[in-house]
Amino acid sequence: MGSEEIAFGRKKDIIEYYEKSRWGYRLFWFRDDDLAMHYGFWGSRTKSLHEALLNENRFLADKARIIEGEYVLDAGCGVGII
């Protein structure tokens, strides 16, 4: 089996996972106030998923040196809301 076959097989697995789990995420995980579908960064003082998601966003913005007023294109993550 070549690397292209392995990559294609993995892609199919990923697509299948999100197709099967999409509605569960939307019902139990997705929130309109943060538009995120991931686990976030939890610390000892983090009390909610919303806080964990904001922690991760702040961390990533700091690492990317994004400053207030700049725009960021988030392509390929989340639940596809524009």
Long-range contacts (C-beta under 8 A, 24 or more apart in sequence): 22-79, 25-79, 26-79, 30-79, 35-78, 35-79, 35-81, 36-78, 37-77, 37-78, 37-79, 38-77, 38-78
